[in-house]
Amino acid sequence: MKTTEMLAEEMTLSRRKEELKKMAAAYEKKHAPQVELQDQRAVYHLMPPVGWLNDPNGLCWYKGRYHVFFQYSPFTSQGGMKMWGHYSSPDLLHYDYHGIAIVPDEAYDKDGVYSGSAICQGDKLYVFYTGNVKEEGDHDYILSGRGANVIRMESEDGIHFEKKTCILTNEDYPEECTCHVRDPKLYVGEDGTYRMVLGARLKEEKGAVLLYRSEDLLHFRLEGMYTTPEAFGYMWECPDIFEMEGHKILAVCPQGVERGNERYQNIYQSGYYVQGREKLTEWDMGFDFYAPQTFEAPDGRRILIGWAGVPDAGYDSDPMEEGWQHCLTVPRELTWRNSKIYQYPIREITKLRGGEWIPDDAGRVSLPGKCGEIIAEDIKTDRGVVYIGSGCVIKWDKGHVTLSFEDETGAGRSVRNAQVSRVESIRILVDVSIIEVYINRGEVVMTSRFFMEQPDLDVRFQGKADRLKFYQIGGRFCETFSSDWGGTD
């Protein structure tokens, strides 16, 4: 019997235009209520209603709401036909789900709506994404057989998108590029004109970022290329450019970097370059972080959201076959301190706190519901440990920090390392099946999925801190799902 995923793949493009969104909405309506009841569903992290989620896309503030799009395969939790799902929020705490925003229904995006971004011009919101095409035949899909097209769509309300236009194809990329060019990120340049960066894989097996310029968001011309003198990975995905306190930042996700024990520990990396410096600074030293995207909030804050996952990771992120997989990180405020970027949960997160729990004399507390926050500030001991659940351990020994799993809750994850000069504070967010650890108010961050079986969040803090707080966090992140799972039009 054919699965819904197979039926969707076999649809003609004309049928996809008419039926694919309706098919996805019907599938969500049937399966999402049951998925929502599953044990490993997070409370305040964004997740797919059903199926598979990966890269955050199109992050923006438009007409009084934050918009978070995401790469989405609704019909299977193992990843399949890529579309864009869509949440919006007035405050980054309470979200409306709007269903499928974009589906692959043209010859130039028939094999997937891949990652991209959003930008406002006048009263309209424009989204740009990579339309993936895989040709039939004897191809390696690196040097031949793959179309990587930049597609534009527009909206007057941030919900409904139309006028799908292919604005760049493989023919528009430099000769030295392979067929792997993707993930357009738009921004306004210093001269007031528009810029677009694209991640690329060069034929010499070298990662790069292409820079395009436009006056009208429709016609683009190549302006330059960013890369390193020596190859640092064979592909740079998910590029982003922005400024922090006068410093120009280029963020990329390099693939093909040799892994180490203290740096570049995951199969694929994610970090940023500061203009004038040669070294990549990693965003996150944990197991599960990739494809971050930033945007500017209406109050001027630079906010980052990442995918709490890594492609081809080699360890399990499927929550007990519950019919969904992956989530996004909490939104993080970026600040420039001590010549680097610090990341910290947006200040709005504190509004989700429920009761404060007092630990016993041994530093132990049990928070109902596997969902909470631990804060230790002005730490006085060079060595210490925080135990989370039955097997998650955060340990510091002077400036060396480890996040490790000592039992099956890590689902194949072992240990990740990080270095700071001294551990002064730790803030830990736990949300059922995801943990985010912030060292020294975001100097170092470590994110991981994990899967506890016990019903409550048992925490034990061994060390000494002038301020030690334990908070329960409650309330579903998404309080206004559409009743018919077809969006909130």
Protein Blocks (a to p, Z undefined) as FASTA:
>chain_A
ZZfklmmmmpcfklmmmmmmmmmmmmmmmmmmmmmmpmklcfkbccdfbhjddddehiac
eehiacddddddfkbcnbpaddddddddfklmaccdebjfbdcfbfklmnoccdddddde
hjbccdddddddddedjdehlmgopacdddddddfkomacchiacfbdfklpcfkbcfbd
ghiacdddfkopacdddddddfkopacddddddfklmaccdfbdcddfbaghjbdghiad
ddeehiacdddddehiacdfkbokbfbdcddddehiabdcdfblcfbdghiacdddfkop
acdddddddehklpafbehhnopacddddddddddeehiacddddfklmmmpccdddddf
kopacdehiiacdddehiabfbdcddehjlbccddehjaccdddfbfklnopabdcdddf
bdfbdcdddehjaccddeehhlaccddddddfbfbdcdddedddfbdcddddehifblcb
cfklnajZZ
